[in-house]
């Protein structure tokens, strides 16, 4: 079921919900690039009939209006307005990669409404002290983030061209990613069902423009607007040990600073290993209240 809401500042946010309308609400903060379309595989949805899944296009993606200059922290305001429009009191949040910091923002800035947060393959803040931000990152990722930092206009032009290519043939993004993926990730995205799910998401993400993709990068590389150490809600922090898009050093930095964290470093898994982790992650999100127990690093 699709929803369109108007935020207090007049923007349109477009959301999608599926699963049990009366179930436990889980708000999904999508990847970079990404959109509201379901990224939870149908068999995982079927195995969790008690969950009401809600996702939305971040500003500039899909059918949501752009918010130029947005920060990661702005996601908390949009999620609060979306939750209000849908009649949600308390809910959990789940974010992957670029959605991870946005899920942390909701946990930090909406503590009375967010039950739990699952943060998968998330980058750390760009100003993270004692972290070499690019260590372990694939060359393509280093080049992309460096261009965004040093020449945003040229980066915007590059993303606009890539978005046009994706609109013609969304498989181009998977092809461009392959050089930077671990062997386990290459196997994952070679699965036709996974590839189709990702391609549909990428196509919709940039259907109107590349602004969401651009603004995500600029937000991730700027001050997030909150301190991860201020998160008071339980957080499950999952990361693949072979992730080359969001290096494991980012996971370790966050695991050392988020207070009520359950850190899970999955050996043998890469960036897209998060898809295989989803069933256990969703079980944890919908578990009863209580502090997060420490997990393997």
Residue, then its C-alpha position, 0 to 999 in steps of 0.5 A: x500500500x502506497x502513501x503520500x504525506x505532506x510534511x510541515x514544510x510542505x514537502x511530499x514524502x512517499x511511503x510504502x507499507x506491506x506485511x501485517x497492517x496490525x503488526x509490530x511496526x518496523x520503519x525501513x531506512x533504505x540503502x544509498x541509492x535506494x527507495x521505498x520499494x520492498x527490499x525484504x525478500x518475500x520469503x522473509x516477509x512471509x516468515x515474519x507475519x507479525x511485522x508491519x513493514x513501512x519504508x519511504x523515499x528519502x528526500x530526492x529519491x523516487x516520488x519524495x520531494x528534494x530537501x537541499x542541504x539536508x543532514x542525516x539528523x533530518x531523517x528523524x523529523x521526516x520519520x516522526x511526521x510519517x509515523x504521525x500520519x500513519x498513526x504509529x506510536x512506537x516503532x523500530x527502525x532498520x537501516x542498511x549502509x546509507x540508511x544506517x546513520x539515518x536509523x541511528x539518527x531516529x534512535x538518538x533523536x526520537x528516544x520516546x518513540x523508537x523501541x530498537x534500531x538495527x543498523x547494518x553495514x553502516x559507515x561511521x561519521x566522516x569526522x570520526x576521531x581515531x578512524x582512518x575513514x578510507x582504510x579497507x574501502x574499495x578503490x571505487x568507493x574511495x574515488x567516489x567519496x573523495x570526489x564528493x568531498x573535493x568537487x561536489x559539482x563534478x560529483x553531481x554531474x557524474x551521478x546525473x550521468x550514472x542515473x541516466x544510465x540506470x534509467x536505461x539499464x539498471x544493471x549498469x549499477x551492479x556492473x559498476x559495483x562488481x569490481x569493488x565487491x568481495x567474492x561473497x557479495x559477487x555470489x549474492x548479487x549473482x542470484x537472479x532473485x536478489x539482482x531483480x530486487x536490487x535493480x527494481x530498487x535502483x531504477x525507482x530510486x533515480x526515476x525522476x533525478x539523481x538528487x537523492x543519491x547526491x544529497x545522501x552522499x553529501x549528508x553522510x560526508x557532513x556533520x550528521x547533526x547528532x552524536x552516535x554516543x547519545x543513542x539511548x535505545x538498544x541497537x543491533x549493529x551488524x557488519x560483514x567482515x569482508x565488506x569493502x564498501x563500508x569497511x570493518x573499521x567503521x563497524x568497530x568505531x561505532x561498536x565502541x561508542x554506541x552505548x546499548x549496542x549488540x555488535x555482530x561481525x559476521x565472518x565470511x560475509x560482505x556488504x550484501x550479506x545483510x540480506x541473509x542476516x535479515x531474518x535474525x535481525x527482524x527477530x531481534x527487532x520484534x523481541x521484548x523490551x530489555x537491554x541489548x546483550x553484548x555479541x561477538x565482534 
